Each structure stands twice: as C-alpha cells, then as structure tokens.
Amino acid sequence: MKIENALKEIYGKVYTGKEIKLLYSYDATGQAGEPEWVFFPENEEQVRKTVEVALEEKMPVIARGAGTGQSGGSLPVHGGVVMVFTRMKRIEVLERDMVCVVEPGAITGRIKKEVEKYGLYYPPDPASFEFSTIGGNVAEDAGGPRAVKYGVTSSFVLGLEWVDGTGKLYRWGGRNIKDVSGYPVHKLLCGSEGTLGIITKIYLKLIPLPPERDAVLLRFSTPEEAGEAVLEIMRMGISPSSLEYLSEKASSLIGLSGNYLMVELEGGEEVEEGIRKIRERFGGEEAGIWEKRKKLSPLLYRLAPIKINEDVVLPRSQLPEFLRFLSQLEKESGVHVVAFGHIGDGNLHTNVMCEKRETGERVVVRIMEEVVRRGGSISGEHGVGIRKKAFFRLQYGESERELMRRIKKVFDPEGILNPGKIWD
C-alpha cells in the first residue's frame, strides 16, 4: 500500500485492473509477464520519481513503447511497474541544425514524415516503423533494410537524456554532429534494452532527403549464387540503400520462383548509373514487389503453425556457405527453414516453421552454433531480451559477460531496471 500511495501521488491515478495489466503484459513474441502497476508518464520528472519509489521498494521498472519487440525486451517477467511512454511523443525539428529532438513515445513513422516536410530524412526503417516508438528503436538499436547504407538506429543518435536506476537524470550529447569530449556514454544505452536507464529524450541526426530512388530485382538459381552476388555488388562502387534476400521458399509465398536479391539505390544522379551497372552485370527486372516483401512474415504460417524467427548476422564472406548450410539443415531436419532479410549487411532472418516447438528449437540451436562458429552474431536488430538469453554464452565468454555485469551495476546498483533480460 505504501508504494501504491507513493505512485498515486506522482500520477494521480493507479492502474491495477486486470484488463489493463493484461494489455501491457505481452509483446510481438507472444510471450507474456504480468505487471503489478501500469503508468503513463508525461514528463521526465514523473519518470525520475517513479524510479525513486521503485528503488526504495526494490521493485522492477520496465519501460515500454508500442510492444512491437521481437525478443521479449519489454516484458515484465518479474512483475513490477510498467511505464508506457505513448504520452511522451513530442517531435521538434531543428531544421538549420538538421537535428530532430524527440520523446521516446514518438512513433518512428511519424518522425520520418515530420522531418520530410523540411526536406530532411531519417533513414532507419525497421519493419515496424509505422507503429513502433523511437524509444524502443533506440533501446533495441533497431535496424531495417536501409541499414546496409546508413547504419542502425544508434548511427543517428547524437545524444540522449535518461534516468538511471537510482532516479538520477543524465544528459549526454545533444545537437552537435561531432563530440569526443569524454566517453560516449549515451551510446551504451543504445541496444541496452532498458537495463541501464530509462530514456526520456533523444537527439537524432538527419540528412537531406534523397531526390531519387530506384530498384531492381535479380534472380539466381541457388542461394550460394545470391550470396556471391552480394559480395560483388558491395564492391561495384555503388552503395545500395537496401539489399534484401528472398530464398526460394520465401519467394514462392509471394508468387515468385527462385532465389532473389532486391537492390535499391537512393541519392542523386548516381542512382540511374548504379542501376545500369547492376543490370549490365546481372540482368534483372523491375522490383515492384517491395510491398509484398513487407507482408511476407505472416504468409509463413501457410507452411506450419509455429514460427521461430531469428535475426542472425554473419560476415558477408560467410554468406554463401551459410546459405548452403541452411538448405542442408532443412533437408536433414524435415523442418521448414525460410531465410530472407537484410543480406547486404549480413543480417538474415532465419524463420524456422514447425509443427512442434521443441523440434524447431533444436534446429535453432544448430543455426546459432553455426552462426557463432562463423564469426557471426546471434542478433542484428531484435536484441537478446528473453528469447536469446540461452545463446548469449555462445557469443560472449565469462570475462565479457562479467564486464557487462559491472557496467550494469554502475547504472543500476539494485538491478531494478528491466531485470531478467539479456543474461541475468
């Protein structure tokens, strides 16, 4: 009752009803964890005071945006307080600085539309950008198709304001494009999944809106040929804004036949020349299937009722052999293994479609082991959350994990910020 009264003093109302707790207990993974309280902060002072109250009671605090995460990063697996940031959604465009200052609850798609009014561009485009929040994008360091040219979300984060696990407010970075005065501490929060701090403001770098965009669709007989073509395209002196892969099984779901690369270029006059060079080397056809590609994920359920979606990353040089491995694994296991995604930066979505989850999980283990053996990463944009905790030790040794634990202790001495995620 003490904590409830303290929280009521901050917000004026306490949400503890069964319906609202259920509403904020799950995300896109289909997994869930029920919170004890749900609140909707409207300013950083409410965030700071909430953390102070939670610290006194050793109560978990979980930041949540739109709940679109694919790793369980925003699930209250140990109960506690869920802060839903959908009311902190201000967007301010500083046109002359080419910077956008936003609150964490702003929808990424709205940010993109707002800056385009000024002839500016925010490139990161995770699949959920039309409804995911920028705070969640930063917390997971979200990517998307255009990461091959522009980088992931953190590439555009100039500064952050956040509250740590003691209730202290920090500001690091800001409107400056360059700043090497001290440690870039704010970058640690990018991809930290809310375990180091609760973000209250974000400073985003913008670039001029590209005037031209064009794309071409390339067909290959085998996955290995497509993988080799990726290596060649990236050395052709052009810079694709997107370079996406569709395996034969993936392409069949949207009415195609074969292994495909979708190559998109954007910029100025160089776009036309780049497309011409690609067509001269590989042939190709009009890439009018982009919207179909975006709808591919739900179509996978035509193959089997259970989907286990991973977002592994490999060095580009390893892609041809890894794609061969996936084909062989599918034959050996009898389970559908459907690969597609952002192959230009080595980031593949490997979708294991199965009738029984335990069968699919065994296939996932083999995929993760092969990824790490080839020098890859278990996640390129979804984060670790609770979904990939079991594989964290494959990629990081004890000394690396201990360093991360020590960093966590500095930011969150009592471990109240989003506990149960990544490794603990």
QUIRAUR-V847043 format. One record per pair of residues at least 12 apart in sequence whose C-alpha atoms are under 10 Angstrom apart, sorted by the first residue. I is the first residue (numbers start at 1). J is the second residue. If there is no record, write none. Layout:
# QUIRAUR-V847043
i: <I:I>
j: <J:J>
This chain:
# QUIRAUR-V847043
i: <2:2:3:3:3:3:3:3:4:4:4:4:6:6:6:6:7:7:7:7:7:7:7:7:8:9:10:10:10:10:10:10:10:10:11:11:11:11:11:11:13:13:14:14:14:14:15:15:15:15:15:16:16:16:16:16:17:17:17:18:18:18:20:20:20:20:21:21:21:21:21:21:21:22:22:23:23:23:24:24:24:24:24:24:24:24:24:24:24:24:25:25:25:25:25:25:25:25:26:26:26:26:26:26:26:26:27:27:27:27:27:27:27:27:27:27:27:28:28:28:28:28:28:28:29:29:29:29:29:29:29:29:29:29:29:29:29:30:30:30:31:31:31:31:31:31:31:32:32:32:32:32:33:33:33:33:33:33:33:33:34:34:34:34:34:34:34:34:35:35:35:35:35:35:35:35:35:35:35:36:36:36:36:36:36:36:36:37:37:37:37:37:37:38:38:38:38:38:38:39:39:39:39:39:39:40:40:40:40:40:40:40:40:41:41:41:41:41:41:41:42:42:42:42:42:42:42:42:42:43:43:43:43:43:43:44:44:44:44:44:44:44:44:44:44:45:45:45:45:47:47:47:47:47:47:47:47:47:47:48:48:48:48:48:48:48:48:48:48:49:49:49:49:50:50:50:51:51:51:51:51:51:51:51:51:51:51:52:52:52:52:52:52:53:53:54:54:54:54:54:54:54:55:55:55:55:55:55:55:55:55:56:56:57:58:58:58:58:58:59:59:59:59:59:59:59:59:59:60:60:60:60:60:60:60:60:60:60:60:60:60:60:60:61:61:61:61:61:61:61:61:61:61:61:61:61:61:61:61:61:62:62:62:62:62:62:62:62:62:62:62:62:62:62:62:62:62:62:62:62:63:63:63:63:63:63:63:63:63:63:63:63:63:63:63:63:63:63:63:64:64:64:64:64:64:64:64:64:64:64:64:64:64:65:65:65:65:65:65:65:65:65:65:65:65:65:65:65:65:65:66:66:66:66:66:66:66:66:66:66:66:66:66:67:67:67:67:67:68:68:68:68:68:68:68:68:69:69:69:69:69:69:69:69:69:70:70:70:70:70:70:70:70:70:70:70:71:71:71:71:71:71:71:71:71:71:71:71:71:71:71:71:72:72:72:72:72:72:72:72:72:72:73:73:73:73:73:73:73:73:73:73:73:73:73:73:73:73:73:73:74:74:74:74:74:74:74:74:75:75:75:75:75:75:76:76:76:76:77:77:77:77:77:78:78:78:78:79:79:80:80:80:80:81:81:81:82:83:84:84:85:85:85:85:85:85:85:85:85:86:86:86:86:86:86:86:87:87:87:87:88:88:88:88:88:88:88:88:89:89:89:89:89:89:89:89:89:89:89:89:90:90:90:90:90:90:90:90:91:91:91:91:91:91:91:91:91:91:92:92:92:92:93:93:93:93:93:93:93:93:93:94:94:94:94:95:95:95:95:95:96:97:97:97:97:97:98:98:98:98:98:98:98:98:98:98:98:98:99:99:99:99:99:99:99:99:99:99:99:99:99:99:99:100:100:100:100:100:100:100:100:100:100:100:100:100:101:101:101:101:101:101:101:101:101:101:102:102:102:102:102:102:102:102:103:103:103:103:103:103:103:103:103:103:104:104:104:104:104:104:104:104:104:104:104:104:105:105:105:105:105:105:105:105:106:106:106:106:106:106:107:107:107:107:107:107:107:107:107:107:108:108:108:108:108:108:108:108:108:108:108:108:108:108:109:109:109:109:109:109:109:109:109:109:109:110:110:110:110:110:110:111:111:111:111:112:112:112:112:112:115:115:115:115:116:116:116:117:118:118:119:119:119:119:119:119:120:120:120:120:120:120:121:121:121:121:121:121:122:122:122:122:122:122:122:122:122:123:123:123:123:123:123:123:123:123:123:123:123:123:123:123:123:124:124:124:124:124:124:124:124:124:124:124:124:124:124:124:124:125:125:125:125:125:125:125:125:125:126:126:126:126:126:126:126:126:126:126:126:127:127:127:127:127:127:128:128:128:129:129:134:134:134:134:135:135:135:135:135:135:135:135:136:136:136:136:136:137:137:137:137:137:137:137:137:138:138:138:138:138:138:138:138:138:138:138:138:138:138:138:139:139:139:139:139:139:139:139:139:139:139:139:139:139:139:140:140:140:140:140:140:140:140:140:140:140:140:140:140:140:141:141:141:141:141:141:141:141:141:141:141:141:141:141:142:142:142:142:142:142:142:143:143:143:143:143:143:144:144:144:144:144:144:145:145:145:145:145:145:145:145:145:145:145:146:146:146:146:146:146:146:146:146:146:147:147:147:147:147:147:147:147:147:148:148:148:148:148:148:148:148:148:148:148:148:148:149:149:149:149:149:149:149:149:149:150:150:150:150:151:152:152:152:153:153:153:153:154:154:154:154:154:154:154:154:155:155:155:155:156:156:156:156:156:156:156:157:157:157:157:157:157:157:157:157:157:157:157:158:158:158:158:158:158:158:158:158:158:158:158:158:158:158:158:159:159:159:159:159:159:159:159:159:159:159:159:159:159:159:159:159:160:160:160:160:160:160:160:160:160:160:160:160:160:160:161:161:161:161:161:161:161:161:161:161:162:162:162:162:162:162:162:162:162:163:163:163:163:163:163:163:164:164:164:164:164:164:164:164:164:164:164:164:165:165:165:165:165:165:165:165:165:165:165:165:165:165:165:166:166:166:166:166:166:166:166:166:167:167:167:168:168:169:169:169:169:170:170:170:170:171:171:171:171:171:171:172:172:172:172:172:172:173:173:173:173:173:174:174:174:174:174:175:175:175:176:176:177:177:177:186:186:188:191:191:191:191:192:192:192:192:192:192:193:193:193:193:193:193:193:193:194:194:194:194:194:195:195:195:195:195:195:195:195:195:195:195:195:196:196:196:196:196:196:196:196:196:196:196:197:197:197:197:197:198:198:208:209:209:210:210:210:210:211:211:211:211:211:212:212:212:212:212:212:212:212:213:213:213:213:213:213:213:213:213:214:214:214:214:214:214:214:214:214:214:214:214:215:215:215:215:215:215:215:215:215:215:215:215:215:215:215:215:215:215:215:216:216:216:216:216:216:216:216:216:216:216:216:216:216:216:216:217:217:217:217:217:217:217:217:217:217:217:217:217:217:217:217:217:217:218:218:218:218:218:218:218:218:218:218:218:218:218:218:218:219:219:219:219:219:219:219:219:219:219:219:219:219:220:220:220:220:220:220:220:220:220:221:221:221:221:221:222:222:222:222:222:222:222:222:222:223:223:223:223:223:223:223:223:223:223:223:223:223:223:223:223:224:224:224:224:224:224:224:224:225:225:225:225:226:226:226:226:226:226:226:226:226:226:227:227:227:227:227:227:227:227:227:227:227:227:227:227:227:228:228:228:228:228:228:229:229:229:229:230:230:230:230:230:230:230:230:230:230:230:230:230:231:231:231:231:231:231:232:232:233:233:233:233:233:233:234:234:234:236:236:236:237:237:238:238:238:238:238:238:238:238:239:239:239:239:239:239:239:239:240:240:240:240:240:240:240:240:240:240:241:241:241:241:241:241:242:242:242:242:242:242:242:242:242:242:242:243:243:243:243:243:243:243:243:243:243:243:244:244:244:244:244:244:244:244:244:244:244:244:244:244:244:244:245:245:245:245:245:245:245:245:245:245:245:245:245:245:245:246:246:246:246:246:246:246:246:246:246:246:246:246:246:246:247:247:247:247:247:247:247:247:247:247:248:248:248:248:249:249:249:249:249:249:249:250:250:250:250:250:250:250:250:250:250:251:251:251:251:251:251:253:253:253:253:253:253:253:253:253:254:254:254:254:254:254:255:255:256:259:260:260:261:261:261:261:261:261:261:262:262:262:262:262:262:262:262:262:262:262:262:263:263:263:263:263:264:293:293:296:297:297:297:297:300:300:300:300:300:301:301:302:303:303:303:303:303:303:303:304:304:304:304:304:304:304:305:305:305:305:305:306:306:306:306:306:306:306:306:307:307:307:307:307:307:307:307:307:307:307:308:308:308:308:308:308:308:308:308:308:308:308:308:309:309:309:309:309:309:309:309:309:309:309:310:310:310:310:310:310:310:310:310:310:310:310:310:310:310:310:310:311:311:311:311:311:311:311:311:311:311:311:311:311:311:311:311:311:312:312:312:312:312:312:312:312:312:312:312:312:312:312:312:312:313:313:313:313:313:313:313:313:313:313:313:313:313:313:313:313:313:314:314:314:314:314:314:314:314:314:314:314:314:314:314:314:314:315:315:315:315:315:315:315:315:316:316:316:316:316:316:317:317:318:318:318:318:318:319:319:319:319:319:319:321:322:322:322:322:323:323:325:325:326:326:326:326:326:326:326:327:329:329:329:330:330:332:333:333:333:333:334:334:334:335:335:335:335:335:335:335:335:336:336:336:336:336:336:336:336:337:337:337:337:337:337:337:337:337:337:338:338:338:338:339:339:342:345:346:346:346:347:347:347:347:347:347:348:348:349:349:350:350:351:352:352:364:365:365:368:368:368:368:368:369:369:369:371:371:372:372:372:372:373:373:375:376:377:377:377:377:377:378:378:378:378:379:379:383:383:384:384:384:385:385:385:385:385:385:386:386:386:386:386:387:387:388:388:388:389:389:389:389:389:390:390:391:391:392:392:393:401:401:404:405:405>
j: <53:57:50:53:54:56:57:59:16:36:37:53:49:50:53:54:37:39:46:49:50:53:54:81:39:49:39:41:45:46:47:49:50:53:39:40:41:42:46:50:39:40:37:38:39:40:36:37:38:39:40:35:36:37:38:39:36:37:38:34:35:36:34:35:37:38:33:34:35:36:37:38:82:34:35:35:38:67:37:38:64:65:66:67:74:75:76:82:83:84:38:67:74:75:76:77:79:82:67:68:69:72:74:75:76:77:64:66:67:68:69:70:71:72:73:74:75:66:67:68:69:70:71:72:67:68:69:70:71:72:73:75:307:308:309:386:387:70:71:72:70:71:72:75:77:386:387:72:74:75:76:77:72:74:75:76:77:78:79:80:75:76:77:78:79:80:81:82:60:61:62:75:76:77:78:79:80:81:82:59:60:76:78:79:80:81:82:61:79:80:81:82:83:62:80:81:82:83:84:63:81:82:83:84:85:64:82:83:84:85:86:87:88:83:84:85:86:87:88:200:84:85:86:87:88:89:103:105:200:85:87:88:103:200:201:88:103:161:162:163:169:198:199:200:201:163:167:169:200:63:83:85:162:163:167:169:198:199:200:162:163:164:165:166:167:168:169:198:200:163:166:167:168:81:83:167:81:163:164:165:166:167:168:197:198:416:417:163:164:165:166:167:168:166:167:80:81:165:166:167:416:417:165:166:167:412:413:414:415:416:417:166:414:416:80:414:415:416:417:78:79:80:81:414:415:416:417:419:76:77:78:79:80:81:82:165:414:415:416:417:418:419:420:76:78:79:80:81:82:83:165:194:195:197:198:415:416:417:418:419:74:75:76:77:78:79:80:81:82:83:84:193:194:195:197:198:416:417:418:419:75:76:81:82:83:84:85:104:135:136:139:193:194:195:197:198:199:417:418:76:82:83:84:85:86:104:105:133:135:136:139:194:198:83:84:85:86:87:88:104:105:106:107:131:132:133:134:135:136:137:84:85:86:105:106:107:128:131:132:133:134:135:136:84:131:132:133:136:127:128:129:131:132:133:136:137:128:132:136:137:140:142:382:383:385:140:309:310:311:381:382:383:384:385:386:387:140:193:309:310:379:381:382:383:384:385:386:387:388:389:421:422:193:382:383:384:385:386:387:388:421:422:136:139:140:192:193:194:195:382:383:384:385:386:387:418:419:420:421:422:136:139:193:194:385:386:418:421:385:386:418:419:420:421:418:419:420:421:386:418:419:420:421:416:418:419:420:418:419:416:417:418:419:416:417:418:418:198:104:105:103:104:105:106:133:135:136:199:200:103:104:105:106:107:133:135:103:104:105:106:102:103:104:105:106:135:200:201:102:103:104:105:106:107:110:111:133:134:135:201:102:103:104:105:106:107:111:201:103:104:105:106:107:110:111:114:115:202:111:114:115:203:111:114:115:117:118:120:203:204:206:115:118:175:206:115:118:119:120:206:118:175:176:177:205:206:115:118:119:120:121:175:177:204:205:206:207:208:115:120:122:156:157:158:174:175:176:177:203:204:205:206:207:112:114:115:120:122:157:158:175:202:203:204:205:206:158:159:160:174:175:201:202:203:204:205:134:135:160:200:201:202:203:204:133:134:135:160:161:199:200:201:202:203:133:134:135:136:137:138:139:198:199:200:201:202:132:133:134:135:136:199:200:201:131:132:133:134:135:136:128:129:130:131:132:133:134:135:136:137:122:124:125:126:128:129:130:131:132:133:134:135:136:137:122:124:125:126:128:129:130:131:132:133:134:129:130:131:132:133:134:129:130:133:134:124:125:129:130:206:206:207:208:209:206:208:209:209:208:209:206:207:208:209:210:211:205:206:207:208:209:210:205:206:207:208:209:210:150:153:156:204:205:206:207:208:209:143:144:145:146:147:149:150:151:152:153:156:205:206:207:209:241:137:141:142:143:144:145:146:147:149:150:151:152:153:154:155:156:137:142:143:144:145:146:147:152:153:141:142:143:144:145:146:147:152:153:381:382:142:143:144:145:294:295:142:144:294:142:144:153:201:202:204:190:193:194:198:199:200:201:202:190:191:193:194:199:152:153:154:190:191:193:381:382:152:153:154:156:157:160:187:189:190:191:192:193:194:199:202:153:154:188:189:190:191:192:193:194:195:196:197:198:199:383:152:153:154:189:190:191:192:193:194:380:381:382:383:384:385:153:154:155:157:187:189:190:191:192:193:380:381:382:383:154:190:191:380:381:382:383:155:342:347:380:381:382:242:341:342:347:380:381:241:242:243:244:264:341:342:343:344:345:347:240:241:242:243:244:264:265:342:344:345:240:241:242:243:342:344:345:347:381:234:239:240:241:242:243:244:342:343:344:345:346:347:239:240:241:242:243:265:266:344:345:239:240:241:242:345:190:380:381:190:191:204:381:186:187:188:189:190:191:204:205:187:190:204:205:177:202:203:204:205:206:207:173:174:175:177:186:187:190:202:203:204:205:206:172:173:174:175:176:177:178:179:184:186:187:202:203:204:205:206:171:172:173:174:175:176:177:179:184:185:186:187:201:202:203:204:205:172:173:174:185:186:187:189:190:199:200:201:202:203:204:173:174:186:197:198:199:200:201:202:203:186:189:196:197:198:199:200:201:202:196:197:198:199:200:411:412:194:195:196:197:198:199:410:411:412:413:416:417:195:196:197:198:408:409:410:411:412:413:414:415:416:417:418:197:410:411:412:413:414:415:416:417:197:198:412:197:411:197:198:199:200:186:197:199:200:185:186:199:200:201:202:184:185:186:187:202:203:185:186:187:202:203:201:202:203:204:205:203:204:205:203:205:204:205:206:199:202:407:381:382:383:384:383:384:385:408:421:422:382:383:384:385:417:418:421:422:385:417:418:419:421:385:408:411:412:415:416:417:418:419:420:421:422:407:408:409:410:411:412:413:415:416:417:418:408:411:412:417:418:417:418:267:266:267:265:266:267:268:266:267:268:269:271:265:266:267:268:269:270:271:272:241:264:265:266:267:268:269:271:272:241:263:264:265:266:267:271:272:274:275:286:287:240:241:242:243:262:263:264:265:266:271:272:274:275:284:285:286:287:288:290:243:261:262:263:264:265:275:276:278:279:283:284:285:286:287:288:243:244:260:261:262:263:264:278:279:282:283:284:285:286:287:288:289:290:245:258:259:260:261:262:263:278:279:282:283:284:285:286:287:246:248:256:257:258:259:260:261:262:282:283:284:285:247:248:257:258:259:260:261:282:284:248:257:258:259:260:247:248:258:259:260:320:323:324:327:245:246:247:248:258:259:260:319:320:321:322:323:324:326:327:339:259:319:320:321:322:323:324:325:259:260:320:323:245:246:247:259:260:261:319:320:323:343:245:259:261:316:317:318:319:320:321:322:323:324:343:344:346:316:317:318:319:320:321:261:281:282:320:243:244:245:261:263:316:317:319:320:343:344:345:346:316:317:318:319:320:344:278:281:263:277:278:281:282:344:316:344:345:274:277:278:274:277:265:270:271:273:274:275:277:278:263:264:265:266:267:270:271:274:262:263:264:265:266:267:271:274:275:344:263:264:265:266:267:344:261:262:263:264:265:266:341:342:343:344:345:261:262:263:264:265:341:342:343:344:345:346:260:261:262:263:264:290:293:340:341:342:343:344:345:346:347:348:259:260:261:262:263:293:339:340:341:342:343:344:347:348:349:258:259:260:261:262:293:296:338:339:340:341:342:343:348:349:259:260:261:323:327:337:338:339:340:341:260:338:339:340:300:303:336:337:338:339:340:293:296:297:299:300:337:338:339:340:351:292:293:296:338:339:340:292:293:295:296:297:299:300:302:303:289:292:293:295:296:299:289:292:289:340:284:340:284:287:340:341:342:343:344:284:285:286:287:288:289:290:293:341:342:343:344:275:278:284:287:344:287:340:341:340:309:340:349:351:336:338:351:352:353:353:354:353:335:336:338:352:353:354:355:335:336:352:353:354:355:356:353:354:355:356:357:351:352:353:354:355:356:357:360:336:337:350:351:352:353:354:355:356:357:360:337:349:350:351:352:353:354:357:360:361:363:364:387:337:338:339:349:350:351:352:353:364:382:387:339:347:348:349:350:351:352:364:367:368:378:379:380:381:382:387:388:339:340:341:342:346:347:348:349:350:351:377:378:379:380:381:382:383:346:347:348:349:350:367:368:371:372:376:377:378:379:380:381:382:342:343:345:346:347:348:349:371:372:374:375:376:377:378:379:380:381:343:345:346:347:348:370:371:372:373:374:375:376:377:378:379:380:345:346:347:371:374:375:376:377:343:344:345:346:347:376:346:374:346:371:374:375:376:343:344:346:347:348:374:374:367:370:371:374:339:348:367:370:338:339:350:363:366:367:370:339:363:366:367:352:363:363:359:360:362:363:354:359:363:352:353:354:355:356:359:360:363:350:351:352:353:354:355:360:363:349:350:351:352:353:354:360:363:364:367:350:351:352:353:351:352:380:380:376:377:380:376:377:378:379:380:381:379:380:379:380:364:367:364:364:367:391:390:391:388:391:392:394:395:391:394:395:394:395:391:394:395:396:394:395:395:395:391:392:394:395:396:391:392:394:395:391:392:421:422:421:422:423:418:419:420:421:422:423:420:421:422:423:424:421:422:421:422:423:420:421:422:423:424:422:423:422:423:422:423:423:423:424:423:423:424>
